[in-house]
């Protein structure tokens, strides 16, 4: 049953009816799995009995192509290819493909994997700064409770993935931070929440509840985060040639809906078959498709009517390769988010940095406006210098 949260301001937060798996694909093996990725995005109707029809929340076949799944994400970044899909799809399509590749290829240190753990997803719906503030308000208590978080910002909403086994712990962590569960209405309310963060979305993928006690304050969380990053020689990576556009599929013109959706599908195929340097696509049951992609890829979508969003304002990704970290590490990118969102408004009254986030299975990506890039990097490197490792 869907659980709804009713926070202050305009954001609405609820659990989606989905059990998800996380899939890591090394970039060197991307072309081998391209056919499976395309089949996930554009399934043959004859295969529905094997894939989508048994999924919770499966949408009506007559609805938009973008609403075929409760939740789906495929991301290609300079670090990896990452897929978030239902555990059914992972078992029926991806696991067999991975087994097949392993039989014909030599085993290497980096192989495609499907998470053994399943995840549930929390949808955060809202507009403007309020939505980002609500996300950080939620991720902070989860990180402080030592709960693994996987976070994806889309054009319309934000999504927090947590281990299915930790769902009850998520509820308790929220209640301990002032959220009240109203059993009759099945809602959470934060009666006295204050918002201190800018338009941000915190994220991290972590495998297990940590063995050491979690931090007790956000400041301690930040300190632990940067100490851990320094200990494992993880530094922010910036490719100065990558500029990203945040877009979505259009639904504002009923007369061109079919042609616009077809244009979106054709554009996606053009992007994917050439292994883009950076592209993230999110599909949900209730919203248009959301895209984060390199500006050079926009031409694949032809008419400006196909995509909603600015074609002139671009984001720069700051990437953290988290592969060296132990699986029990938690709150990594949440700590980095707190540094940028909370501490960059310094004594000279500089504005806080606005950002969005993308978690992939083995990495975290902070995306900032071009004008904020130098300040964001300076803030992160200043924090690194303040950490003494042991």
BELKA-V814717 format. One record per residue. N is the residue number from 0. RES is the residue in one letter. OMEGA is omega as a letter, one per 20 degrees, with the letter a starting at -180 (999 if undefined). D_FIRST is the distance of its C-alpha to the first C-alpha in whole Angstrom. Layout:
n = (N;N)
res = (RES;RES)
omega = (OMEGA;OMEGA)
d_first = (D_FIRST;D_FIRST)
This chain:
n = (0;1;2;3;4;5;6;7;8;9;10;11;12;13;14;15;16;17;18;19;20;21;22;23;24;25;26;27;28;29;30;31;32;33;34;35;36;37;38;39;40;41;42;43;44;45;46;47;48;49;50;51;52;53;54;55;56;57;58;59;60;61;62;63;64;65;66;67;68;69;70;71;72;73;74;75;76;77;78;79;80;81;82;83;84;85;86;87;88;89;90;91;92;93;94;95;96;97;98;99;100;101;102;103;104;105;106;107;108;109;110;111;112;113;114;115;116;117;118;119;120;121;122;123;124;125;126;127;128;129;130;131;132;133;134;135;136;137;138;139;140;141;142;143;144;145;146;147;148;149;150;151;152;153;154;155;156;157;158;159;160;161;162;163;164;165;166;167;168;169;170;171;172;173;174;175;176;177;178;179;180;181;182;183;184;185;186;187;188;189;190;191;192;193;194;195;196;197;198;199;200;201;202;203;204;205;206;207;208;209;210;211;212;213;214;215;216;217;218;219;220;221;222;223;224;225;226;227;228;229;230;231;232;233;234;235;236;237;238;239;240;241;242;243;244;245;246;247;248;249;250;251;252;253;254;255;256;257;258;259;260;261;262;263;264;265;266;267;268;269;270;271;272;273;274;275;276;277;278;279;280;281;282;283;284;285;286;287;288;289;290;291;292;293;294;295;296;297;298;299;300;301;302;303;304;305;306;307;308;309;310;311;312;313;314;315;316;317;318;319;320;321;322;323;324;325;326;327;328;329;330;331;332;333;334;335;336;337;338;339;340;341;342;343;344;345;346;347;348;349;350;351;352;353;354;355;356;357;358;359;360;361;362;363;364;365;366;367;368;369;370;371;372;373;374;375;376;377;378;379;380;381;382;383;384;385;386;387;388;389)
res = (X;X;X;X;X;X;X;X;X;X;X;X;X;X;X;X;X;X;X;X;X;X;X;X;X;X;X;X;X;X;X;X;X;X;X;X;X;X;X;X;X;X;X;X;X;X;X;X;X;X;X;X;X;X;X;X;X;X;X;X;X;X;X;X;X;X;X;X;X;X;X;X;X;X;X;X;X;X;X;X;X;X;X;X;X;X;X;X;X;X;X;X;X;X;X;X;X;X;X;X;X;X;X;X;X;X;X;X;X;X;X;X;X;X;X;X;X;X;X;X;X;X;X;X;X;X;X;X;X;X;X;X;X;X;X;X;X;X;X;X;X;X;X;X;X;X;X;X;X;X;X;X;X;X;X;X;X;X;X;X;X;X;X;X;X;X;X;X;X;X;X;X;X;X;X;X;X;X;X;X;X;X;X;X;X;X;X;X;X;X;X;X;X;X;X;X;X;X;X;X;X;X;X;X;X;X;X;X;X;X;X;X;X;X;X;X;X;X;X;X;X;X;X;X;X;X;X;X;X;X;X;X;X;X;X;X;X;X;X;X;X;X;X;X;X;X;X;X;X;X;X;X;X;X;X;X;X;X;X;X;X;X;X;X;X;X;X;X;X;X;X;X;X;X;X;X;X;X;X;X;X;X;X;X;X;X;X;X;X;X;X;X;X;X;X;X;X;X;X;X;X;X;X;X;X;X;X;X;X;X;X;X;X;X;X;X;X;X;X;X;X;X;X;X;X;X;X;X;X;X;X;X;X;X;X;X;X;X;X;X;X;X;X;X;X;X;X;X;X;X;X;X;X;X;X;X;X;X;X;X;X;X;X;X;X;X;X;X;X;X;X;X;X;X;X;X;X;X;X;X;X;X;X;X;X;X;X;X;X;X)
omega = (a;r;a;r;a;a;r;r;a;a;r;a;a;r;r;a;a;r;a;r;r;a;r;r;r;a;a;a;a;a;r;a;a;a;r;r;r;r;r;a;a;a;r;a;r;a;a;r;a;a;a;a;a;a;r;r;a;a;r;a;a;a;a;r;a;a;a;a;r;r;r;r;r;a;r;a;r;a;a;r;a;r;r;a;r;r;r;r;r;a;a;a;a;a;r;r;r;r;r;a;a;r;a;a;r;r;r;a;a;a;r;a;r;a;r;r;r;a;r;a;r;r;r;a;r;a;r;a;a;a;r;r;r;r;a;r;r;a;r;r;r;r;r;r;r;a;r;a;r;a;a;r;r;a;a;a;r;a;r;r;r;r;a;a;a;a;r;r;r;r;a;a;r;r;a;r;r;r;a;r;r;a;a;a;a;a;r;r;r;a;a;a;r;a;a;a;r;a;a;r;a;a;r;r;r;a;a;r;a;r;r;r;r;r;a;r;r;r;r;r;r;a;r;a;a;r;r;r;a;a;a;r;r;a;r;r;r;r;a;a;a;r;a;r;r;a;r;r;a;r;a;a;a;a;a;a;a;a;r;a;r;r;r;a;r;r;r;r;r;r;a;a;r;r;a;r;a;r;r;r;r;r;r;a;a;a;r;r;r;a;r;a;r;a;r;a;a;a;r;a;r;a;r;a;a;a;r;r;a;r;a;r;a;r;r;r;r;a;r;r;a;a;a;a;r;a;a;r;a;r;a;a;r;r;r;r;r;r;a;a;a;a;a;r;a;a;a;r;r;r;r;a;r;a;r;a;r;r;r;a;a;a;r;a;r;r;a;r;a;a;a;a;a;a;r;r;r;a;a;a;r;r;r;a;a;a;r;a;r;999)
d_first = (0;4;6;10;13;16;19;23;24;23;20;16;14;10;9;9;7;10;13;16;20;22;26;29;32;36;37;40;38;36;38;38;34;34;34;31;29;31;29;26;26;28;27;29;28;29;27;24;23;24;22;19;18;16;14;10;11;14;16;19;22;24;22;24;24;23;19;19;17;14;16;19;23;26;29;32;34;38;36;34;32;28;25;21;19;17;18;19;21;23;23;25;27;27;28;31;32;33;34;37;38;38;41;43;43;44;42;42;41;38;36;33;30;26;24;24;21;17;16;12;13;13;14;17;18;22;25;29;29;26;24;26;26;23;22;25;24;21;22;25;24;22;25;27;25;25;22;22;22;22;22;23;24;24;26;23;21;20;18;18;17;17;17;14;16;17;13;14;17;16;15;18;20;19;19;23;24;23;20;18;15;15;13;13;13;10;12;15;19;22;24;27;26;29;29;32;31;32;30;29;26;26;25;26;25;26;26;26;26;29;32;34;32;30;32;32;33;32;36;36;33;35;38;37;35;39;40;38;39;42;43;41;43;40;41;40;41;42;43;45;45;41;40;37;35;32;31;28;29;30;28;31;33;32;36;35;32;32;35;34;31;33;35;32;32;36;36;33;35;38;37;35;38;40;38;38;38;35;32;29;26;23;21;17;16;17;20;23;24;26;29;31;34;38;40;42;39;39;42;40;38;41;41;39;37;35;33;32;34;37;39;42;40;39;37;38;36;37;36;36;36;34;35;37;35;34;30;30;31;28;28;31;30;28;32;34;32;33;36;36;34;36;39;41;41;45;48;49;46;45;41;38;37;34;32;29;28;27;26;27;27;31;31;30;32;33;34;36;38;42;44;42;42;45;44;41;43;45;43;41;45;46;43;44;48;47;45;47;46;47)
